[in-house]
Each structure stands twice: as C-alpha cells, then as structure tokens.
Amino acid sequence: MAAFAASAGVLLLFIHDATVAFIDRETNATIEADYRGLAEQYARLGLSGLARVISERLSGDTQTGELYLLIDLYHRPVAGNLALWPTVDSNADEWIQFGVEIPEASGSVMHAARAKVFDLADSHRLLVGRDIEDRVDFQGTLTVFLVASLAIFVVLSGIGGILTGRNILGRVDAIAHTTHSIIRGDLSQRLPVQGIGDEFDRVAESVNQMLNQLERLSTGMRTVIDSVAHDLRGPITRLRSHVELTFSNPPSVESYRQALDTALTETERLHHTVNTLLHIAQAESGTLAVEMERVDLSAVARNVADLYQPLAEERGLRLSMDATADVHILGHRELLSHAVANLIDNAIKYTPQGGAIGLTVSAAGPRATVTVADTGPGVAAEDRERVLQRFVRLEASRTTAGSGLGLSLVAAVAQLHEAELRLGDNAPGLRVEVIFRTAA
Amino acid sequence: MRILLIEDDRDTAAYLTKGLREGGYTIEHASEGRDGLFLATSEDFDLLIVDRMLPGLNGLAVIEALRAQGNKVPVLILSALAQIDDRVRGLRAGGDDYMTKPYAFSELLARVEALLRRGHSAAPTTKLGFADLEMDLLTRTVTRADRRIDLQPREFRLLEYLLRHAGQVVTRTMLLDGVWDYHFDPQTNVIDVHISRLRQKIDKGFATPLLHTIRGAGYSLREDA
C-alpha cells in the first residue's frame, strides 16, 4: 500500500514539474521572440522608432498580457504600459519575476509577471515581459488536481486492498473450516469452488479430487472390515459352539474326534477367507503395491479353464472356451487368474445341470474383454446396477454362501487394472464382462 | 535329518519344534537373526526354516548372507506378510519355498519333506517310477504293469508332480503351486476332481490302489492303504 502510494506520488510530482517547466519554457520563448522583433525595429528606426512601435503594439488588443517598459538613463519611462520599473534587482539578460497592478472594474489586482531586461546602446533599458497570472493559476489548479488524484488513488487502492484481503481471508477461512470438518471425520465435505477458475479454485479442485479418492478408499476399507467381521464371525461362532457343546456332553473319544474334525474344517474355511481377504486388500491397495507386468489374457483364461474343466464336467456343465486371440495387457497374472477363477467358480455354482458356461477373451482396438457367460438364473436387470454397486462396496450377494468375497475380489482386481466390470443378460443367464485396456 | 528353525515367536517355535520332532527330525532353534546365521554357518543342517520378520537381522538378510557364502542348504520361508509379491521377493532372496501364516502344520510338514527330498535328487531324470507305475518324461508316456495309460497333458503334469514326491504327502496348495503355478485357494476344491480323474486312469482295474487321499492333509502315492 505505502509503496503504491509513494510510487504514485513520485509519478504525479514528475507530471507537475514537467508541466510547469514546459509552461515556463513557452513563456520565455515568447518573450525572447518578442524582444528579437523589437531589437530589429530599434536597429532600423532608432530609439524613437522603438518607442513608437511599443506604443503601437500596446494600443491594440493587450489581452495576451504583453508588458513593456522603456526607460532612459534617469529611469524615466519613455514608452510602455508599466508605470514603474519593478523593484527587483536585475542585470541585463536576466529573467525577473515581479508583481504588477492591473486595473479592473472592482479596483486593481496584483498579477504575477515575468520579464527579461535588455540594455540598449544609449543607456536606455528595455523590459519585455508577460503577465503570467493565468499560468500561475493553472499551476495552482494542476497542483490541486494532482494532490487530489493522489488522495483519491490512495483511498481507492486502500479500499480495494481491504476488499481483496477480506475476500482472500474469507476463502482461506472457508477452506480451513471445511478442512476442520474433514479432520473431525466428515469425509463428505468438499472445498468451495467459485467457478471462476482462479488459483483458489484450482487448489480447491485438486484437493477435492484427492478427497474423492480418499473417501472411496475409506469406504472400501470400512466395507472390507465389515466383510472381514462378517466372514470371520460365522466360522468362529460355529467353532466355539462346537467346542462348548463337546465339553458339555459326556466325554467320549468319538465325540472328541468329531469335534476336532469340525474344528479343522472351520479353521480351513477361516484360512481360505483370510487368504482371499488378503488378495482383495492387495488388489485394493493399488498399483504401487503390486508389480504389474505384461500378461497374456488368453493364457490366463486357458489355464483357469483347464483347472475348472473337470469340475464343470462333474457337475454336468459344458465349459467352452474361446481364447485364441493373442491379447496382452499390463496386469498381475496371479490376481487376474484368481478373478477369472472366481467368475468361473460362481458360474459353476449357479448354473443348473445340463447348462453351459462360456469363457471368451476378445480384443477390439484398445480394449480387451474377458467374458464369462452362463445359463443360470442370472441377475434381474433392475438389480444389476445395485449388485455392481455392492461389488464395489464388497458386500456382493451375501444371500448365497461363499460367493460374496469371490465377487468382491473380481471387483477389486478390475479396479486395480482400471478395467470396467459389466453385468449383462445372457438370455438366459448372467453375462459378466471385464473390459481391460490392451498393452502395446 | 537336522533342521534349523529361526523363529522369534516362542509359541510358534515350541509348536513347530514339537511337531517336527514327532515327525522324526532333529531341531535346533534360534530366536534371533544373528544367532540363526551364526548357527547356520557353523554347523551342518539339511534344511532351514526361517521366519521373515526377525529381531536383529531379518529373515531375507539371513538367507542372502548364506547364499552369498555359497551355502546351498534348502530354505523354507515363513511369513506373516500379506503382500502377494512378497513371495516373489522371498524366492528371489534365495528361499526355496515360501509359506504364508496362517498355515496348516500338515502343509508345513509336507513342504519340509519335499524340500529335503529335493536336496537329494538334484540330477535331471528322464524316467520316473513308483511301484509298477512308470513315466517316461522324454516320450511322455505312462505305463502301469506294462499297460499303456493315456493321460491329458495336465494329468501328465499332475502325475509327474506326485511321482517326484512319491511316498510323501502332497497338499492341495502344493499341487496348485507346482502344477498350475497358482498361489491362491479356489473357492471350490477343484483339485479333488482332477485327482479322482487321475485315480480313475491309474488305479482302476488294478489290485493295489496307489493314489491315496490323506484326510485333512492332501494326497499321496503309496502302496499300502
């Protein structure tokens, strides 16, 4: 602020001085030109001629404020419109400034005048000047105008500064307020964006994107924990009740053996659940935690089909495969295999005897699609969106035992590979498509 | 057979020592990385079981130090780390097998047996056999009592794995790992179906069944029931 005002002051001072100097130069030039004219006349016509020329000039219109005075050796006026030689000490060829009395209707007023004094050959002196009262007035007006400008500038920039400061402070306060809400745990809050695309908006938009990702991760994390609790509680409860029941019954080797057998089965189930959860957590943690490499999707599909072929046949299902295309993506072979295995596993689980399951890998331009289609009951159109939503939330169709985590893993793996997971109608049956981007 | 167990968790160490001793092995135990490395370099062992997270010197560093000295003793890594790629890191460091906690003791026992056996038959073989079952790895043919048995490529690899571990217990995860190179558990036990198909081909019509299911553990090629 102070720096602004100071620089504005310096600028205005410069304008003032330059203008005044310009006006002075103009006046001086006029006076000198005037003298040169008179000197010519003097040289041609002599002293009396000069006096006559001065009188002639003064007899006309004197609105331009010419001032002349020609005096003799004894300081007696010979010609001119000044009554007295000004009481200012001066030598020849010197600029002088003095006051003159100008008669007006309401009496006489003092005007500022500027003149130059010339010594003539026969001890006469000539004064050629101008009434500069107008110029002095103009100078005063200019000074007042410039000082007023400076004042207005200082006041306006002060107000502007305060308003800008308030605006910035307001926005910083809004950001701080939102941030505090987020710190207190409300991840749904977002920084205000004014939509004018300034620096604050750009920062707010970046932070909001980060918050979206954080909220998604935190929701994912919470649902993973819910899933863990759900999937572990069942086997643990059964395990515990079996042990308690065995203790409360009369002891026998047979009942102990049976209890241990049950316990082993339940721990195996727990083990499997924990391993699957770890895989999901791994896929969810993103590409930084997983080493991605070039993977042949067709080979992945063929190997999984090879693993499940005997099981499908045993269940009276036809598992057909079309994965001849050479399709490479950037991915994680183990997680991709696990995901495809889970899709086939589910298809086998839900498709009634005599049905068919198709596993296809196809490529079209930059997209590679793995499709698992079955002839089971499928998922109703209105439920698909919801089921997909629940995939992401890792709560997939828990109504059928054992399938929930499997589909959650598929969703997590798809997300890790930035692939799109789609549910469709196989008419009849379910058609699951995972659409990847191909690698070069 | 002498096994060195480097494991800092006292309960786990006690349980593994007891179990392995009952399995007929001699166990030395170190509860710290540096002590373990010192024991492993100063004495002869047939196998090392190393926990990944150890006080002092971590498990992978112990293995790397041993390998740098040219020590080729088989190493089984135990890990509680969840990351799937940790397995790759463990094997790269010089481990021979990798197990993630929680694991079944039967699984550990089977893998210990497999590693000890592997140390003995390092030479490449062209023929594998067990009882009257024979496999030619060059012509890719299988016969039992001179009768030709036709196998699918995957069944061939499954039987090859079982033959290489004949007499030992082979778990489902070992088969998934060794035959399919998968390290996850499928939701349904698909391996059972593969085994029963193979059993149909190699045991059906013969007096002595060779391919046995070991309850709660896995499978085994055995002559006795």
Contacts between the chains, C-beta under 8 A, distances in Angstrom:
chain1	res1	chain2	res2	distance
A	261	B	216	7.9
A	264	B	216	5.5
A	268	B	104	7.5
A	270	B	102	8.0
A	271	B	102	5.7
A	271	B	103	8.0
A	271	B	104	7.3
A	271	B	185	7.9
A	272	B	185	4.9
A	272	B	187	7.8
A	274	B	102	6.8
A	275	B	100	7.5
A	275	B	184	6.7
A	275	B	185	5.6
A	276	B	184	7.5
A	276	B	185	7.2
A	278	B	82	4.5
A	278	B	84	7.6
A	278	B	100	7.9
A	279	B	84	6.6
A	279	B	184	6.1
A	281	B	82	6.4
A	282	B	82	6.8
A	282	B	83	6.2
A	282	B	84	5.3
A	289	B	83	6.5
A	289	B	85	7.9
A	290	B	84	7.4
A	290	B	85	6.3
A	291	B	85	5.1
A	291	B	88	7.3
A	303	B	180	6.5
A	306	B	154	5.6
A	306	B	180	7.8
A	307	B	180	5.8
A	307	B	182	7.5
A	307	B	186	7.1
A	307	B	190	5.5
A	307	B	194	7.9
A	308	B	190	5.9
A	310	B	190	7.3
A	310	B	193	4.2
A	310	B	194	5.5
A	310	B	197	5.4
A	311	B	188	6.4
A	311	B	190	4.9
A	311	B	193	4.7
A	314	B	193	5.3
A	332	B	84	7.9
A	334	B	84	5.9
A	334	B	182	7.1
A	334	B	183	6.1
A	334	B	184	6.7
A	335	B	84	7.3
A	337	B	182	6.0
A	337	B	184	7.4
A	338	B	182	7.7
A	338	B	184	4.5
A	341	B	182	7.8
A	341	B	184	7.4
A	341	B	186	5.3
A	341	B	187	7.9
A	342	B	186	8.0
A	342	B	187	6.4
A	345	B	186	6.2
A	345	B	187	4.6
A	345	B	188	5.5
A	346	B	187	8.0
A	348	B	188	7.0
A	349	B	187	8.0
A	349	B	188	7.4
A	402	B	187	5.9
A	403	B	187	7.8
A	406	B	187	5.4
